């Protein structure tokens, strides 16, 4: 219970006790006055309703931002916020749950379950079916004004949901029109974990699917890198950018402009290095691109 809810409850109980001892008899004799109901002043009833509202809000699942502290481990964080390890691992796409460090930022879902990013065509019934829960559970956990029209890009909490990866796999489009200059696999004695798409310097590349920008910045041989989280364990990476048009935390639509082709990082010419990650594993993008 929140501090405000505790205070309101204490006021309610204390007030009712005083009413019972000090004015209960008079109220019973007079049968109640204006602004009273059954001998109880209306403002006490309003306070009771207010307290119930606070309690309901306190129990509603939330998505929180948390900074890892010294001595934290994933299990203690899960216990502190009333969630479980699986929820934290999937929500934060942790490929190695044992490696978290002070200062790392985590998203916390305060209930065991999943978070679903609404895409075009989603319905409440389809989302509930995909995660194996009842529609009522989703409605109770979210302030959804109109279940018939779910805004694209909205994040929906699914209490008790279990990820059905096949049902939730995004449809990926090519991020750039150009020439495939290097494929996925061994190349010059090293494994190439993506594909290279050659295009003129400054050409615009776009989001392969809707999602949330998880990272923007310079990262070693990638050069300027943009990483987009598409939910259900899928992420895409766009490397060697010359210009960035989005920022970390921003929601993007499929086909939205992310940046332009450059030559940052380890590259011999202008091109886009593109990767798709599935559950933390780098997979061949050509198997998933439409």
Buried (B, 14 or more C-beta within 10 A) or exposed (E): EEEEBEEBBEEBEEBBEEBEEEBBEEBEEEEEEEEBEEBBBEEBBEBBEBBEEBBEEEEBBEEEEBEBEEEBEBEEBBEEBEBBBBBBBBBBBBEEBEEBEEEBEBBBBBBBBBBBBBBEEBBBEEBBBBBEBEBEBBBBBBEBEEEEEBEBBBBBBBBBBBBBEEEBBBEBEBBBEBEEBBBBEEEEEEEBBBBBBBBEEEBBBBBBBBBBBBBBEEBEEBBBBBBBBBBBBBBBBBBBBBBBBBEEEBBBBBEBEBBBBBBBBEBEEBBBBBBBBBBEEBBBBEEBBE
